């Protein structure tokens, strides 16, 4: 049987990115109906998978001329691969993918992982004089490409309300936890000699890494068994320099990653060996208020107790499992927090299997069948 050729492409994600590879790629590969090709920047830790071909890109700086020409390099790869379905997850590939469809046909899916316009305007990634023109350019591309897009995937439910250019052909496919064959869900194996705290995901000030460090230092003064493990990649050099400087004097704070990507298997291992996980991503003018973060799915699927910023959406999500203790990084009593961590019984209700990828996989495959 002839397989449908599919490309899943990104500009700033590695070829073994969890959503592109472990969720989309492996889910499609299971059906044996698709010839899957993943385009992203190179990763040293990538593992092979039957039915999936990787097309790594050369590395480049986020603020560089190379980033401007990278979409056209991706366009050349599309011409070479000749996909019948192309899934892109960044606005920077909208123009070249629309052009490919005009010239060669095929189906085009836009996988929206962020509200890119809101991100540009509300975060400090770009210098402030560039934020307005860049955000207008992104929104223009999203409207311009709309006639060529056959379907939208939305990583967050809130995008249904936030994004004005969406068509009726949109489906929410959340970033729920997709355990691999060698991984056991809801498996806990912490070291009883310590109280291990964990920060995972993108390392940045806006994601709360420095709040996690401050809370850990306060807790450690009350109980020397407290340790912190930080696992993830830091894209902003200024945050990485500050991070290394802040943790250098403390032997109870460990960094895995920082200047390099960490395999998702190591993140899962850290989750399963931790006692508590931090979720302290800052509101940032309300930008994160209604988003269900990937780490919330990962932590709850593995039944890791959470030290949680008081975000109503996150609190409501965690309450269904009794998964979290709320903490205000600017106003908390370390001893009281330690007592709560010791005395609270977690995961006494709800069904944490709802945080698993299976339900989302069915939606993904249904859309691919329909188009």
N, C-alpha and C positions, 0 to 999 in steps of 0.2 A: 504494500500500500504506500502510495506517495505521501510523504509527510509535508505539512504546511511549514514553510520557512518563516521563522519569527525572529525579529531583532528586538532586544531590550537594550536601550542605549541611555547612557548618562554622560555628563561632562565632568562632574566633580565627585562622582562616586567610584569606588574601586570595582573591578569586575566581579569580585566575590561579595559585593554588598548584600546585606541580609535580605532586603526586599527584592532586589533584582534576581539574585541567584537562589537563595535558600527558599524563598517564598514563590516568586513567579516562575523562575527557571525550573526548579525541581518539581513543582506542581504540574507544570506542562510536560516535563519529561516522563512523569509517571504514566501519562496516558498513552505514550508511544505514538502520538499523532503529530508531533511537532519536531522540526529541526530547529533547535534554539541556538541563537547567537547573541552573546552578551558583549556590549561595548562599554568600556569604562577605563579608568586609569589602572596601571599595572599593580598587582598585589603579589608579594612574595609568598603569601600563605595559601594561595588558591589551590583547591583540590579538584581533581577531575571528576566529571560526572557523565554518564552515558547519555548521549543525545544533546549535549551542550558543548558549544565551541566558544572559546573566549577570544576576544579581539582587543588586547590591551593597547592603551594609548600612551604616548610619551608623557612624562611628568611635566608640569608647568606650574608657575606661581599663580595664585588666585588673582593678584593684581599685576597682570603682565600682558604684553602684546600676544603671546602664545595663546592666551585664553580667547582672544578675539578670533584667531584663525582656526581654533580647534573645531568649531562646528563644521567648517568646510572639509577638514580631515575626516570627520565623521560622515559627511556626505559622500566622500570618495569610498568609504567602507560600505555604505549602503549600496552604492552602485556595484561594488564588487560582490557583495553577498546576495543582492537582489531579493530582499524579503517580500513576502506576501502580506505580512502584518508587521508593523513597526510600533513599538511602545517606547515613548520617550518620557523621561521624568524631570525635565528641566526646560524652562522657557527658552534657553539658548539654542535648543535644537528644533524649535518650532518652524522657523523659516526654511531651514534646509530639508526638513522632513516633508513640509508642504510642497516644496519644489520637487522632491523625489516623487511624491504622489502624482503631481501634475505630469511629470515626464514618463514615469514607469508604472503608475497605478498602484494597486495594493490598498490595504487598510491602515488607518492611522489612529492610534490610541494615545491620549495625553494622560499620563499618570501624575496627578498633582499631589506632590508630597508636602508642599508648603504654599502658603499664601505669599508668593514671592514679592508682590508689590508692597504688602504690609511689612514684610521682613526688611526690605530695603529702606523704607521710610522710618521704621521704628527702632532698628538696631544700629550699632555704630561700626558695622563692618566696612561701609563705604564712607568717605569724607562727606560731611553734610552738604556742601555745594552740589555734589553729584547725585544726591538721593532723589530729588524731585525729577530731574530729567531721566534718570535711569528707571525710576518706577513708571513714568509715563511711557517710556519706550517698551518696557516689559508688557504693560497692559495693552499697548497698541499691537504688539505681536500676538497676544492672546486673542484679541478680537480679529485680527487679520487672518489668523490660521483657522478660525472657527469653521468656515465652510468646508475645510478639508479633513476635519477631525471626525472620525466615525463613532468614537465613544470616549468618555472621560472616566477615569478612575480617581476617586477622592480618598486620600489617606485619612481624612478627618471629616466627621459629620458636619462640623461647623462650616465647612467650605460651601455647603449647599446654600447657606445664607450669605456668605461673604463675597462670593465670586459672581459678578453680574453677567459674565459671558457664557456661562454653562448652558448646554442644551438639555433637552429631556433625556438624551442618551447618556446619563450619568449614573454611576453606581458607587456607593461607599465601600471601599475595600480597606479595612483598618489594618494597622501594623501589629496584629496579634502575634503571639509567640508561636514559632514553628519549630518544634523540637526535631532534631535530626535522629537518624536511626540509632545512634549510639547514646543518645541523651534520654534520661528518665525525667519526666515532669514530676513536680511536687516532691522532689528528692532533696533531703536536707542532710548535710554532713559537716556541720560547723565544728571547730576545735573547741572542746569544752574548757580548755585552759584560758581562753580569751573571750572577749566580747567583740566580735569583728563587725565593723561598720563598712559599708560599701557605697562608693559613688561610681556609676557607670555611664557611658554615653559620651557625647561631645563635651570636652572639658573646656569650660569658659566661665567667666565671671557671671554672665547672664543666666547660665544654667545652675548657678548656686554652688560651684565647687569651693569657693572661699568661705561661704557660709558653712559648708560641711566641715571644712578644716577647723573653723572657729568653734563649732559645736563639739567636735571631737576633742579639741584641746581642753575645753571646759569639763567635758565628761571624764577625760583622762586624769584631771586633777582630783576628781572624786573617787576614781577607780582605775588603778594602773593596768587592769586587764583590757581596757578599751584600746582598740587599734582601728586604723582606717586604711582601706585599700582603694586607690583611685585607678580605674581602668578605663582607658579610652584615648581618643586622639584630640589634640589641641590645635586648632587651625590658626588661631591668632597668636603671633609670636610674642606680643606684649603680655598676653595672659600666661603663656608658657614660661616666660622669664620670671614673672611674678610668682607663679606656682612653685617652680623649683627653689626660688629664694625662700618662700614661706615654709616649705616642708623640710628644708635642709637640716634645721637643728633638731628635728623630732624623729627618733628612730621608730616610733609607733605609727608613722604615716608612710605608706609605701605607694609608689607610682609604677604602674604597668602601662606603658605607652607614652603619651605626651607628644613626642616628636615623630611617632610612627603609628600606623594602624595596628589594632589588636584583633586577632582572629575572634570571630564570634564565639567559637567553642571555649576560648579562655574567659570570655565574659560570662558565659553560662556557668562555667566551673566556679568562678568567683561568686556568682549569685548563690549557688548551691552550698558554698562553704561559709557564707556570711550569716550573721545573726540579724542584722538590720540593714536596709538599703535606704539611702537618702533620695528624696524627690523634692528638690528645692528650687526648681526653675522659676525665675522671677516673672511677675505679671507683664512687665514691659508695656505699659499703657493699655493693658487689657488684651494684648496680642495672644497670650497663652491661656486666657481664662477658660475657654471652652474646648481645649484640645486634650485628648486622652493620649498621654505620652507613651511611646513604645515601651519604656522601662516599666510603666505601670502594668502593662500586659505581661512583660517578662517576669516581674517580681511576683505578681499574684498567681501566675500559672505555676511558678515554683514555690509558692506559699512562703515567700520571704517577707517578714514583717517590715513595715515601712515607717520611716520618720518623714512626715509629710508637711509641706507648706500648706497653710490654710487657704486653699483654692476650692471654692464650693463644688466645682465639677469633679475635682479629684477626690474630695472628701466623700461626695455621694458615691463615686465609683468604688472607693475602698470600703465604705460602710456595708456594702452588700456582702462582703466577706469577713468583716471585722479585721481588716488587714493593717490598720495604720494607727499611729499616734501623731496628733497634730503638734507642730512645733513652730514657734516664731523665732527665727535666728537672731532677731534684734532684741528679744525680750523673753528669756526663758531662765528657769532655775535648774541648774545642772543636776542637783541631787534629786529634785522632784521628778525630772525627766528619767533619771536612772531608775527610780522606784517604779515608775510606770512601765518602763521597759522590762523590769523584772517581774512585776505582778500581773501584767495584762496577758490574757489568753487570746491568741490570734487564730484566725481562720476557723472559727467555731460555727460558721454559718455560710450559706451560699454555695455555689458550684463554680470552682475556679477553672473548670474545663471550658467555660465561656470565654476565657482569655486566650484560648488556643486558635491556631490558624485554620483549622478544618472548615469552619463556617465561611471564612473569607475565600478559601480555595474553591469552594463550590461556586461562589459568585464569579470569580475570575474565569474559571473554565466555562461557565455558562455563557458569558459574554463572548469569549473566543469562539464557541460553537455557533453563536447567533450571527456573528459577522462573517 
